[in-house]
């Protein structure tokens, strides 16, 4: 078994389901990830879903608030989205 960090993962055995839809806000893209789990007649169905959101103001606040190591945090935990996705006013 491996432990994954910041990623979505899901696996099941005959008696258990292990589910982590992913870290909210700490992704390479501005995607809120969640899961829908359905239980019906002894079966389990899992859907991993993601929806985009606008996080530009949040990321820009790192500079405004003078957050220590902000460049590293944005690069490591947010995939450098300010440089990559918001240049020229575009988002993903």
Residue, then its C-alpha position, 0 to 999 in steps of 0.5 A: x500500500x502507498x500513501x498519497x498526498x494531495x491526490x485523489x485516490x479510491x480503492x476497495x476490498x471485499x469489505x471496505x472502501x477507502x476514499x479520499x477525493x483530494x485536497x481542497x485548494x491544494x491542487x495544480x488547478x483550481x478544482x474542488x474535488x468531491x465524491x458521491x457514494x451510493x449504497x444500493x442492495x449491498x453494492x457500493x458505487x463511487x464517483x469522483x467529481x471535480x468542479x472548477x472555481x475562481x481562486x485568483x483573489x485568494x492566490x493574489x492575497x499571498x502577496x498583499x498579506x506578505x505571506x512568508x515563502x509565498x512563492x514556494x507555497x504557490x508553486x508547490x501547493x497550487x501549481x504556480x497558477x498565478x503565473x500559468x493560468x492567470x497571465x493575460x487575464x485567463x483562467x483554466 
